[in-house]
Amino acid sequence: RALRAFSRASPFRTSCFGEWRECTSARFALFGWIMPRSVAVHPLAIVGIADHFTRVKQGGSPQAPTQPAVGLLMGTRRGLQSNILDAADLSYTDNGTETVIAESQIETKRALTRAVYPDYEVLGWYTIAEGLEALHARIHECLAAYVDDPLFLVMKPLGLGDTAGQDGEGMDGSDAPDGTEALPLTVYEMGVATEEFGFVSLAFQLETAVRLSSGQ
């Protein structure tokens, strides 16, 4: 958060993308690959993402059935440990060159989640797709203006193609984490390679601990 605040105050910040690039570069400069990020995904989040996809495709959502389903990843973060525990659908517009997401929408989703789980925060976002697309980079750049170092989860639903991970590989062909070989999921973050930016897949594990609301 301090890095993001510094970036906003910097005279070199010219766009949402510029802010995201500076923050991401700083994170990798500080941690590099010495302290890799640790990610856990709870089944409740997976169910929520699948339900969102089903509602969109069956016309049970305000979103057009042809528009890719996109939403927020909610959970907890302690240092480099991120626990993806829930998901919340998100609306957006995209004209092929620019993606627009209302900050008020993100803040509303954040507030509603924290009313039940005070320790939850927005960890990143998700979509349902066969693979990575240019749209994903645009959405990621936009969300990075509101979410520190966001994660990006891609679910490959049954019916779009062969199930990812069925041969022990992730969607991008990398080895799947132990115990997740049958899951059509890949978790990404943005990495830095010389002066180029791209999605880097992360190992993740299934989180099976039961979470109760503060009122239970």
Buried (B, 14 or more C-beta within 10 A) or exposed (E): EEBBEBBEEEEEBEEBBBBBBBBBBBBBEEEEEEEEBBBBBBEBBBEBBBBBBBBBBEEEBEBEEEEBBBBBBBBBBEEEEBBBBBBBBBEBEBEEEEBEBEEEBBEEBBEEBBEBBEEBBBBBBBBBBBEBEEBBBBBBBBBBBBBBBBBBBBBBBEEBEEBBBEEEBBBBEBEBBEEBBEBBBBBBBBBBEEEEBEBBBBBBBBBEEEBEEEEE
